[in-house]
Amino acid sequence: MSRTYKATGINLKAQALGESDKIVTILTREFGLIRAVAPGARKHNSSLGGRSGMFVVNELLIAKGRSLDKITQAQTLKAYPGLAKDLGKLAASQYLAEIVLCQALSEQPQEELYEILNEHLSRLEALPKTEISSILAYLAHGIFHLLALAGLTPQVQVCCLTQRPLIPDLTDPTWQVGFSIPAGGTVCLENWERSRTEEEDTQRNRNSSFSQSLNHSIIPSLPKPSYQTVVVHRQEIPVISFRLNATQLAMLQHLSQPEIMQIDAAKDYGWLSVEQILRQYTQYHLGRPIRSATLIDSYFAANHDATV
């Protein structure tokens, strides 16, 4: 007889199996990410039909199988029907779920990840329909918290080069700071320009010295080769991936807080650019594109007038 176990989890992905079954990918508190068969879930009168839907939270009884486990009982604890009724909210939820699928581990408790995902899904569902643009703000908030849980938080409080605090000047419309994805966060552009100039001067002097040594060398009387090695330690000059204004940096800095920064997103294009920055940063660290992000692009392109 197959061994059974209990778990509480939220459905993140489902695919058809055979004529009437589904394979459901579930993030559970107790065992992390599991894949289990929901037998007969695609039948019209199946008790597992609704319970195997996206973002449904169930208390499960699962039978251990050779290759795939099987759901034998499911009791729904919570669902998010408001997400399916709004394309923007659904796209943002799928975006977060895709990141969770990349981060979650199997056969290990994932209680904190489970709680964070449910918290952000609840926030998205509770958004009024009139606040279309706020979806981006709540999405960015969720992405940032998931990155933080994975230990991948971008550095946005200090400069990656100098470790000095960065304070955005909201009164200066020309104020800017750099953001380097490979370096892991924000870069003071003044220090970056200075470092780049110094590096160029050093390289120029090195090339000049090498040329002079070649011009003064005498071929017939070459000195004996020297095997002394000189190691020069220098800081790599990071590539600037984005240039942010003061408002955009303030938004990024506030994402570590429990609540969303109160900025009128309908009048400010900042949240769209913040999401793009976090998207590129997340994809770099995950090593793969976020496919659900194309749904966000399509949705906000169609609702452009509501976001600017």
Secondary structure, 3 states (H helix, E strand, C coil): CCCEEEEEEEEEEEEEECCCEEEEEEEECCCEEEEEEECCCCCCCCCCCHHHCCCCEEEEEEECCCCCEEEEEEEEEECCHHHHCCHHHHHHHHHHHHHHHHHCCECCCCHHHHHHHHHHHHHHHHCCCCCCCHHHHHHHHHHHHHHHHCCCCCECCECCCCCCECCCCCCCCCCEEEEECCCCEEECHHHHHHHHHHHHHHHHHHHHHHHHHHHCCCHHHCCCCCCCCCCCCCCCCCCCCEEEEHHHHHHHHHCCCCCCCCCCCCCCCHHHHHHHHHHHHHHHHHCCCCCCHHHHHHHHHHCHHHHC
